[in-house]
Amino acid sequence: MKTVKLVLAAAILTGAPGLALAQGCSYGKQQSAQMSCAPGTTLNAETGTCVPVTG
């Protein structure tokens, strides 16, 4: 009976980190950088920079 308890405890301790990682596996999925440009400029999607508004 002591061996069964030892094996069960070892299995739980071995599996716990994997379960914890599975719960926190959303790194980078909900994070996004947002950029805002100064007044009078707009974001150029191709270059990723702010350019003056003309017209």
PDB file of N, H, CA, C and O in Angstrom:
ATOM      1  N   MET A   1       0.819  -1.190   0.000  1.00  0.00           N
ATOM      2  CA  MET A   1       0.000   0.000   0.000  1.00  0.00           C
ATOM      3  C   MET A   1       0.868   1.262   0.000  1.00  0.00           C
ATOM      4  O   MET A   1       0.509   2.280  -0.592  1.00  0.00           O
ATOM      5  N   LYS A   2       2.007   1.172   0.671  1.00  0.00           N
ATOM      6  H   LYS A   2       2.299   0.345   1.151  1.00  0.00           H
ATOM      7  CA  LYS A   2       2.906   2.313   0.725  1.00  0.00           C
ATOM      8  C   LYS A   2       3.473   2.607  -0.661  1.00  0.00           C
ATOM      9  O   LYS A   2       3.659   3.769  -1.023  1.00  0.00           O
ATOM     10  N   THR A   3       3.747   1.562  -1.434  1.00  0.00           N
ATOM     11  H   THR A   3       3.596   0.618  -1.140  1.00  0.00           H
ATOM     12  CA  THR A   3       4.276   1.730  -2.786  1.00  0.00           C
ATOM     13  C   THR A   3       3.238   2.386  -3.688  1.00  0.00           C
ATOM     14  O   THR A   3       3.584   3.231  -4.514  1.00  0.00           O
ATOM     15  N   VAL A   4       1.985   2.013  -3.541  1.00  0.00           N
ATOM     16  H   VAL A   4       1.705   1.327  -2.870  1.00  0.00           H
ATOM     17  CA  VAL A   4       0.914   2.592  -4.352  1.00  0.00           C
ATOM     18  C   VAL A   4       0.794   4.088  -4.078  1.00  0.00           C
ATOM     19  O   VAL A   4       0.646   4.879  -5.010  1.00  0.00           O
ATOM     20  N   LYS A   5       0.855   4.472  -2.831  1.00  0.00           N
ATOM     21  H   LYS A   5       0.976   3.829  -2.075  1.00  0.00           H
ATOM     22  CA  LYS A   5       0.777   5.881  -2.473  1.00  0.00           C
ATOM     23  C   LYS A   5       1.973   6.647  -3.034  1.00  0.00           C
ATOM     24  O   LYS A   5       1.830   7.773  -3.511  1.00  0.00           O
ATOM     25  N   LEU A   6       3.135   6.038  -2.975  1.00  0.00           N
ATOM     26  H   LEU A   6       3.252   5.123  -2.588  1.00  0.00           H
ATOM     27  CA  LEU A   6       4.340   6.670  -3.486  1.00  0.00           C
ATOM     28  C   LEU A   6       4.254   6.859  -4.998  1.00  0.00           C
ATOM     29  O   LEU A   6       4.608   7.921  -5.511  1.00  0.00           O
ATOM     30  N   VAL A   7       3.793   5.849  -5.707  1.00  0.00           N
ATOM     31  H   VAL A   7       3.506   4.986  -5.291  1.00  0.00           H
ATOM     32  CA  VAL A   7       3.658   5.940  -7.163  1.00  0.00           C
ATOM     33  C   VAL A   7       2.600   6.981  -7.533  1.00  0.00           C
ATOM     34  O   VAL A   7       2.800   7.754  -8.469  1.00  0.00           O
ATOM     35  N   LEU A   8       1.490   7.009  -6.818  1.00  0.00           N
ATOM     36  H   LEU A   8       1.327   6.381  -6.057  1.00  0.00           H
ATOM     37  CA  LEU A   8       0.435   7.986  -7.080  1.00  0.00           C
ATOM     38  C   LEU A   8       0.939   9.412  -6.835  1.00  0.00           C
ATOM     39  O   LEU A   8       0.671  10.309  -7.634  1.00  0.00           O
ATOM     40  N   ALA A   9       1.659   9.621  -5.749  1.00  0.00           N
ATOM     41  H   ALA A   9       1.877   8.892  -5.099  1.00  0.00           H
ATOM     42  CA  ALA A   9       2.212  10.949  -5.448  1.00  0.00           C
ATOM     43  C   ALA A   9       3.224  11.364  -6.515  1.00  0.00           C
ATOM     44  O   ALA A   9       3.249  12.526  -6.921  1.00  0.00           O
ATOM     45  N   ALA A  10       4.046  10.443  -6.966  1.00  0.00           N
ATOM     46  H   ALA A  10       4.026   9.500  -6.637  1.00  0.00           H
ATOM     47  CA  ALA A  10       5.028  10.748  -8.008  1.00  0.00           C
ATOM     48  C   ALA A  10       4.332  11.109  -9.321  1.00  0.00           C
ATOM     49  O   ALA A  10       4.768  12.019 -10.025  1.00  0.00           O
ATOM     50  N   ALA A  11       3.255  10.399  -9.649  1.00  0.00           N
ATOM     51  H   ALA A  11       2.901   9.660  -9.077  1.00  0.00           H
ATOM     52  CA  ALA A  11       2.520  10.692 -10.884  1.00  0.00           C
ATOM     53  C   ALA A  11       1.874  12.070 -10.829  1.00  0.00           C
ATOM     54  O   ALA A  11       1.881  12.799 -11.821  1.00  0.00           O
ATOM     55  N   ILE A  12       1.324  12.425  -9.691  1.00  0.00           N
ATOM     56  H   ILE A  12       1.319  11.832  -8.886  1.00  0.00           H
ATOM     57  CA  ILE A  12       0.697  13.739  -9.542  1.00  0.00           C
ATOM     58  C   ILE A  12       1.741  14.844  -9.649  1.00  0.00           C
ATOM     59  O   ILE A  12       1.531  15.846 -10.333  1.00  0.00           O
ATOM     60  N   LEU A  13       2.862  14.654  -8.968  1.00  0.00           N
ATOM     61  H   LEU A  13       3.033  13.840  -8.412  1.00  0.00           H
ATOM     62  CA  LEU A  13       3.915  15.670  -9.009  1.00  0.00           C
ATOM     63  C   LEU A  13       4.555  15.788 -10.391  1.00  0.00           C
ATOM     64  O   LEU A  13       5.033  16.858 -10.767  1.00  0.00           O
ATOM     65  N   THR A  14       4.563  14.706 -11.134  1.00  0.00           N
ATOM     66  H   THR A  14       4.174  13.837 -10.828  1.00  0.00           H
ATOM     67  CA  THR A  14       5.120  14.735 -12.484  1.00  0.00           C
ATOM     68  C   THR A  14       4.170  15.430 -13.455  1.00  0.00           C
ATOM     69  O   THR A  14       4.624  16.147 -14.347  1.00  0.00           O
ATOM     70  N   GLY A  15       2.873  15.232 -13.300  1.00  0.00           N
ATOM     71  H   GLY A  15       2.505  14.649 -12.576  1.00  0.00           H
ATOM     72  CA  GLY A  15       1.902  15.796 -14.227  1.00  0.00           C
ATOM     73  C   GLY A  15       1.507  17.227 -13.935  1.00  0.00           C
ATOM     74  O   GLY A  15       1.037  17.923 -14.835  1.00  0.00           O
ATOM     75  N   ALA A  16       1.679  17.690 -12.714  1.00  0.00           N
ATOM     76  H   ALA A  16       2.060  17.125 -11.982  1.00  0.00           H
ATOM     77  CA  ALA A  16       1.230  19.029 -12.331  1.00  0.00           C
ATOM     78  C   ALA A  16       1.873  20.151 -13.153  1.00  0.00           C
ATOM     79  O   ALA A  16       1.147  21.050 -13.578  1.00  0.00           O
ATOM     80  N   PRO A  17       3.177  20.157 -13.401  1.00  0.00           N
ATOM     81  CA  PRO A  17       3.761  21.241 -14.202  1.00  0.00           C
ATOM     82  C   PRO A  17       3.203  21.298 -15.626  1.00  0.00           C
ATOM     83  O   PRO A  17       3.025  22.382 -16.180  1.00  0.00           O
ATOM     84  N   GLY A  18       2.933  20.156 -16.205  1.00  0.00           N
ATOM     85  H   GLY A  18       3.078  19.275 -15.754  1.00  0.00           H
ATOM     86  CA  GLY A  18       2.357  20.122 -17.552  1.00  0.00           C
ATOM     87  C   GLY A  18       0.976  20.750 -17.587  1.00  0.00           C
ATOM     88  O   GLY A  18       0.644  21.465 -18.532  1.00  0.00           O
ATOM     89  N   LEU A  19       0.178  20.495 -16.578  1.00  0.00           N
ATOM     90  H   LEU A  19       0.448  19.915 -15.810  1.00  0.00           H
ATOM     91  CA  LEU A  19      -1.152  21.093 -16.514  1.00  0.00           C
ATOM     92  C   LEU A  19      -1.060  22.600 -16.305  1.00  0.00           C
ATOM     93  O   LEU A  19      -1.853  23.356 -16.866  1.00  0.00           O
ATOM     94  N   ALA A  20      -0.120  23.026 -15.521  1.00  0.00           N
ATOM     95  H   ALA A  20       0.524  22.412 -15.066  1.00  0.00           H
ATOM     96  CA  ALA A  20       0.054  24.456 -15.285  1.00  0.00           C
ATOM     97  C   ALA A  20       0.478  25.170 -16.574  1.00  0.00           C
ATOM     98  O   ALA A  20       0.010  26.273 -16.853  1.00  0.00           O
ATOM     99  N   LEU A  21       1.349  24.553 -17.346  1.00  0.00           N
ATOM    100  H   LEU A  21       1.730  23.657 -17.119  1.00  0.00           H
ATOM    101  CA  LEU A  21       1.781  25.152 -18.601  1.00  0.00           C
ATOM    102  C   LEU A  21       0.637  25.199 -19.611  1.00  0.00           C
ATOM    103  O   LEU A  21       0.527  26.157 -20.376  1.00  0.00           O
ATOM    104  N   ALA A  22      -0.203  24.188 -19.620  1.00  0.00           N
ATOM    105  H   ALA A  22      -0.114  23.409 -18.999  1.00  0.00           H
ATOM    106  CA  ALA A  22      -1.324  24.158 -20.557  1.00  0.00           C
ATOM    107  C   ALA A  22      -2.316  25.277 -20.258  1.00  0.00           C
ATOM    108  O   ALA A  22      -2.935  25.808 -21.181  1.00  0.00           O
ATOM    109  N   GLN A  23      -2.476  25.638 -19.015  1.00  0.00           N
ATOM    110  H   GLN A  23      -1.973  25.207 -18.266  1.00  0.00           H
ATOM    111  CA  GLN A  23      -3.395  26.712 -18.651  1.00  0.00           C
ATOM    112  C   GLN A  23      -2.857  28.074 -19.072  1.00  0.00           C
ATOM    113  O   GLN A  23      -3.642  28.964 -19.401  1.00  0.00           O
ATOM    114  N   GLY A  24      -1.558  28.257 -19.068  1.00  0.00           N
ATOM    115  H   GLY A  24      -0.921  27.534 -18.800  1.00  0.00           H
ATOM    116  CA  GLY A  24      -0.971  29.551 -19.371  1.00  0.00           C
ATOM    117  C   GLY A  24      -0.351  29.607 -20.749  1.00  0.00           C
ATOM    118  O   GLY A  24       0.617  30.338 -20.955  1.00  0.00           O
ATOM    119  N   CYS A  25      -0.874  28.866 -21.683  1.00  0.00           N
ATOM    120  H   CYS A  25      -1.660  28.271 -21.516  1.00  0.00           H
ATOM    121  CA  CYS A  25      -0.271  28.753 -23.003  1.00  0.00           C
ATOM    122  C   CYS A  25      -0.845  29.779 -23.980  1.00  0.00           C
ATOM    123  O   CYS A  25      -0.957  29.491 -25.171  1.00  0.00           O
ATOM    124  N   SER A  26      -1.202  30.942 -23.512  1.00  0.00           N
ATOM    125  H   SER A  26      -1.111  31.176 -22.544  1.00  0.00           H
ATOM    126  CA  SER A  26      -1.764  31.947 -24.407  1.00  0.00           C
ATOM    127  C   SER A  26      -0.789  33.088 -24.638  1.00  0.00           C
ATOM    128  O   SER A  26      -1.201  34.176 -25.040  1.00  0.00           O
ATOM    129  N   TYR A  27       0.488  32.863 -24.392  1.00  0.00           N
ATOM    130  H   TYR A  27       0.823  31.979 -24.066  1.00  0.00           H
ATOM    131  CA  TYR A  27       1.483  33.920 -24.552  1.00  0.00           C
ATOM    132  C   TYR A  27       1.525  34.395 -26.002  1.00  0.00           C
ATOM    133  O   TYR A  27       1.691  33.593 -26.921  1.00  0.00           O
ATOM    134  N   GLY A  28       1.379  35.667 -26.195  1.00  0.00           N
ATOM    135  H   GLY A  28       1.244  36.319 -25.448  1.00  0.00           H
ATOM    136  CA  GLY A  28       1.461  36.239 -27.522  1.00  0.00           C
ATOM    137  C   GLY A  28       0.175  36.212 -28.312  1.00  0.00           C
ATOM    138  O   GLY A  28       0.094  36.870 -29.349  1.00  0.00           O
ATOM    139  N   LYS A  29      -0.809  35.501 -27.883  1.00  0.00           N
ATOM    140  H   LYS A  29      -0.743  34.967 -27.040  1.00  0.00           H
ATOM    141  CA  LYS A  29      -2.056  35.398 -28.633  1.00  0.00           C
ATOM    142  C   LYS A  29      -2.982  36.575 -28.366  1.00  0.00           C
ATOM    143  O   LYS A  29      -3.742  36.976 -29.248  1.00  0.00           O
ATOM    144  N   GLN A  30      -2.927  37.127 -27.174  1.00  0.00           N
ATOM    145  H   GLN A  30      -2.310  36.801 -26.458  1.00  0.00           H
ATOM    146  CA  GLN A  30      -3.807  38.227 -26.841  1.00  0.00           C
ATOM    147  C   GLN A  30      -3.047  39.541 -26.726  1.00  0.00           C
ATOM    148  O   GLN A  30      -3.635  40.583 -26.438  1.00  0.00           O
ATOM    149  N   GLN A  31      -1.777  39.488 -26.947  1.00  0.00           N
ATOM    150  H   GLN A  31      -1.299  38.642 -27.181  1.00  0.00           H
ATOM    151  CA  GLN A  31      -0.979  40.697 -26.836  1.00  0.00           C
ATOM    152  C   GLN A  31      -0.772  41.277 -28.232  1.00  0.00           C
ATOM    153  O   GLN A  31      -0.358  40.569 -29.150  1.00  0.00           O
ATOM    154  N   SER A  32      -1.053  42.530 -28.382  1.00  0.00           N
ATOM    155  H   SER A  32      -1.389  43.106 -27.636  1.00  0.00           H
ATOM    156  CA  SER A  32      -0.786  43.176 -29.658  1.00  0.00           C
ATOM    157  C   SER A  32      -0.308  44.599 -29.391  1.00  0.00           C
ATOM    158  O   SER A  32      -0.786  45.279 -28.483  1.00  0.00           O
ATOM    159  N   ALA A  33       0.621  45.014 -30.186  1.00  0.00           N
ATOM    160  H   ALA A  33       1.009  44.462 -30.924  1.00  0.00           H
ATOM    161  CA  ALA A  33       1.133  46.370 -30.050  1.00  0.00           C
ATOM    162  C   ALA A  33       0.209  47.321 -30.795  1.00  0.00           C
ATOM    163  O   ALA A  33      -0.231  47.031 -31.908  1.00  0.00           O
ATOM    164  N   GLN A  34      -0.073  48.430 -30.189  1.00  0.00           N
ATOM    165  H   GLN A  34       0.284  48.666 -29.285  1.00  0.00           H
ATOM    166  CA  GLN A  34      -0.890  49.429 -30.847  1.00  0.00           C
ATOM    167  C   GLN A  34      -0.066  50.696 -30.987  1.00  0.00           C
ATOM    168  O   GLN A  34       0.590  51.141 -30.045  1.00  0.00           O
ATOM    169  N   MET A  35      -0.112  51.258 -32.163  1.00  0.00           N
ATOM    170  H   MET A  35      -0.645  50.896 -32.929  1.00  0.00           H
ATOM    171  CA  MET A  35       0.659  52.452 -32.429  1.00  0.00           C
ATOM    172  C   MET A  35      -0.295  53.585 -32.760  1.00  0.00           C
ATOM    173  O   MET A  35      -1.267  53.390 -33.489  1.00  0.00           O
ATOM    174  N   SER A  36      -0.028  54.746 -32.238  1.00  0.00           N
ATOM    175  H   SER A  36       0.762  54.905 -31.646  1.00  0.00           H
ATOM    176  CA  SER A  36      -0.820  55.912 -32.600  1.00  0.00           C
ATOM    177  C   SER A  36       0.126  56.966 -33.152  1.00  0.00           C
ATOM    178  O   SER A  36       1.266  57.103 -32.708  1.00  0.00           O
ATOM    179  N   CYS A  37      -0.372  57.696 -34.119  1.00  0.00           N
ATOM    180  H   CYS A  37      -1.298  57.585 -34.480  1.00  0.00           H
ATOM    181  CA  CYS A  37       0.437  58.738 -34.748  1.00  0.00           C
ATOM    182  C   CYS A  37       0.034  60.101 -34.220  1.00  0.00           C
ATOM    183  O   CYS A  37      -1.068  60.290 -33.706  1.00  0.00           O
ATOM    184  N   ALA A  38       0.936  61.030 -34.357  1.00  0.00           N
ATOM    185  H   ALA A  38       1.831  60.876 -34.775  1.00  0.00           H
ATOM    186  CA  ALA A  38       0.689  62.410 -33.926  1.00  0.00           C
ATOM    187  C   ALA A  38      -0.406  63.034 -34.795  1.00  0.00           C
ATOM    188  O   ALA A  38      -0.644  62.588 -35.918  1.00  0.00           O
ATOM    189  N   PRO A  39      -1.055  64.049 -34.280  1.00  0.00           N
ATOM    190  CA  PRO A  39      -2.068  64.745 -35.091  1.00  0.00           C
ATOM    191  C   PRO A  39      -1.464  65.254 -36.401  1.00  0.00           C
ATOM    192  O   PRO A  39      -0.354  65.786 -36.427  1.00  0.00           O
ATOM    193  N   GLY A  40      -2.214  65.079 -37.474  1.00  0.00           N
ATOM    194  H   GLY A  40      -3.116  64.647 -37.453  1.00  0.00           H
ATOM    195  CA  GLY A  40      -1.734  65.509 -38.783  1.00  0.00           C
ATOM    196  C   GLY A  40      -0.945  64.446 -39.516  1.00  0.00           C
ATOM    197  O   GLY A  40      -0.459  64.681 -40.622  1.00  0.00           O
ATOM    198  N   THR A  41      -0.814  63.266 -38.902  1.00  0.00           N
ATOM    199  H   THR A  41      -1.209  63.075 -38.003  1.00  0.00           H
ATOM    200  CA  THR A  41      -0.124  62.152 -39.556  1.00  0.00           C
ATOM    201  C   THR A  41      -1.006  60.912 -39.488  1.00  0.00           C
ATOM    202  O   THR A  41      -1.933  60.833 -38.682  1.00  0.00           O
ATOM    203  N   THR A  42      -0.703  59.963 -40.335  1.00  0.00           N
ATOM    204  H   THR A  42       0.051  60.027 -40.989  1.00  0.00           H
ATOM    205  CA  THR A  42      -1.432  58.698 -40.361  1.00  0.00           C
ATOM    206  C   THR A  42      -0.445  57.553 -40.510  1.00  0.00           C
ATOM    207  O   THR A  42       0.687  57.754 -40.950  1.00  0.00           O
ATOM    208  N   LEU A  43      -0.869  56.371 -40.149  1.00  0.00           N
ATOM    209  H   LEU A  43      -1.788  56.208 -39.792  1.00  0.00           H
ATOM    210  CA  LEU A  43       0.017  55.208 -40.195  1.00  0.00           C
ATOM    211  C   LEU A  43       0.083  54.638 -41.602  1.00  0.00           C
ATOM    212  O   LEU A  43      -0.947  54.357 -42.215  1.00  0.00           O
ATOM    213  N   ASN A  44       1.283  54.471 -42.103  1.00  0.00           N
ATOM    214  H   ASN A  44       2.119  54.700 -41.604  1.00  0.00           H
ATOM    215  CA  ASN A  44       1.507  53.818 -43.383  1.00  0.00           C
ATOM    216  C   ASN A  44       1.667  52.323 -43.087  1.00  0.00           C
ATOM    217  O   ASN A  44       2.638  51.916 -42.449  1.00  0.00           O
ATOM    218  N   ALA A  45       0.719  51.513 -43.547  1.00  0.00           N
ATOM    219  H   ALA A  45      -0.070  51.843 -44.065  1.00  0.00           H
ATOM    220  CA  ALA A  45       0.707  50.085 -43.223  1.00  0.00           C
ATOM    221  C   ALA A  45       1.897  49.342 -43.831  1.00  0.00           C
ATOM    222  O   ALA A  45       2.371  48.359 -43.262  1.00  0.00           O
ATOM    223  N   GLU A  46       2.377  49.806 -44.975  1.00  0.00           N
ATOM    224  H   GLU A  46       1.991  50.604 -45.437  1.00  0.00           H
ATOM    225  CA  GLU A  46       3.498  49.116 -45.629  1.00  0.00           C
ATOM    226  C   GLU A  46       4.801  49.283 -44.870  1.00  0.00           C
ATOM    227  O   GLU A  46       5.557  48.327 -44.697  1.00  0.00           O
ATOM    228  N   THR A  47       5.058  50.507 -44.418  1.00  0.00           N
ATOM    229  H   THR A  47       4.444  51.284 -44.559  1.00  0.00           H
ATOM    230  CA  THR A  47       6.337  50.773 -43.753  1.00  0.00           C
ATOM    231  C   THR A  47       6.229  50.723 -42.234  1.00  0.00           C
ATOM    232  O   THR A  47       7.235  50.575 -41.540  1.00  0.00           O
ATOM    233  N   GLY A  48       4.988  50.848 -41.710  1.00  0.00           N
ATOM    234  H   GLY A  48       4.171  50.968 -42.274  1.00  0.00           H
ATOM    235  CA  GLY A  48       4.803  50.842 -40.270  1.00  0.00           C
ATOM    236  C   GLY A  48       5.228  52.141 -39.607  1.00  0.00           C
ATOM    237  O   GLY A  48       5.511  52.175 -38.410  1.00  0.00           O
ATOM    238  N   THR A  49       5.271  53.211 -40.393  1.00  0.00           N
ATOM    239  H   THR A  49       5.041  53.184 -41.365  1.00  0.00           H
ATOM    240  CA  THR A  49       5.667  54.519 -39.852  1.00  0.00           C
ATOM    241  C   THR A  49       4.541  55.525 -40.041  1.00  0.00           C
ATOM    242  O   THR A  49       3.612  55.301 -40.817  1.00  0.00           O
ATOM    243  N   CYS A  50       4.640  56.621 -39.329  1.00  0.00           N
ATOM    244  H   CYS A  50       5.395  56.802 -38.699  1.00  0.00           H
ATOM    245  CA  CYS A  50       3.666  57.706 -39.470  1.00  0.00           C
ATOM    246  C   CYS A  50       4.109  58.638 -40.576  1.00  0.00           C
ATOM    247  O   CYS A  50       5.273  59.032 -40.647  1.00  0.00           O
ATOM    248  N   VAL A  51       3.172  58.984 -41.433  1.00  0.00           N
ATOM    249  H   VAL A  51       2.227  58.664 -41.375  1.00  0.00           H
ATOM    250  CA  VAL A  51       3.470  59.897 -42.538  1.00  0.00           C
ATOM    251  C   VAL A  51       2.507  61.075 -42.495  1.00  0.00           C
ATOM    252  O   VAL A  51       1.370  60.923 -42.049  1.00  0.00           O
ATOM    253  N   PRO A  52       2.939  62.237 -42.947  1.00  0.00           N
ATOM    254  CA  PRO A  52       2.070  63.406 -42.938  1.00  0.00           C
ATOM    255  C   PRO A  52       0.858  63.202 -43.846  1.00  0.00           C
ATOM    256  O   PRO A  52       0.958  62.597 -44.913  1.00  0.00           O
ATOM    257  N   VAL A  53      -0.283  63.718 -43.401  1.00  0.00           N
ATOM    258  H   VAL A  53      -0.364  64.210 -42.534  1.00  0.00           H
ATOM    259  CA  VAL A  53      -1.504  63.650 -44.201  1.00  0.00           C
ATOM    260  C   VAL A  53      -1.449  64.775 -45.233  1.00  0.00           C
ATOM    261  O   VAL A  53      -1.199  65.929 -44.883  1.00  0.00           O
ATOM    262  N   THR A  54      -1.678  64.446 -46.486  1.00  0.00           N
ATOM    263  H   THR A  54      -1.881  63.509 -46.770  1.00  0.00           H
ATOM    264  CA  THR A  54      -1.686  65.460 -47.531  1.00  0.00           C
ATOM    265  C   THR A  54      -3.094  65.630 -48.053  1.00  0.00           C
ATOM    266  O   THR A  54      -3.862  64.672 -48.139  1.00  0.00           O
ATOM    267  N   GLY A  55      -3.423  66.860 -48.401  1.00  0.00           N
ATOM    268  H   GLY A  55      -2.800  67.639 -48.331  1.00  0.00           H
ATOM    269  CA  GLY A  55      -4.727  67.132 -49.003  1.00  0.00           C
ATOM    270  C   GLY A  55      -5.693  67.750 -48.126  1.00  0.00           C
ATOM    271  O   GLY A  55      -6.821  68.018 -48.542  1.00  0.00           O
TER     272      GLY A  55
END
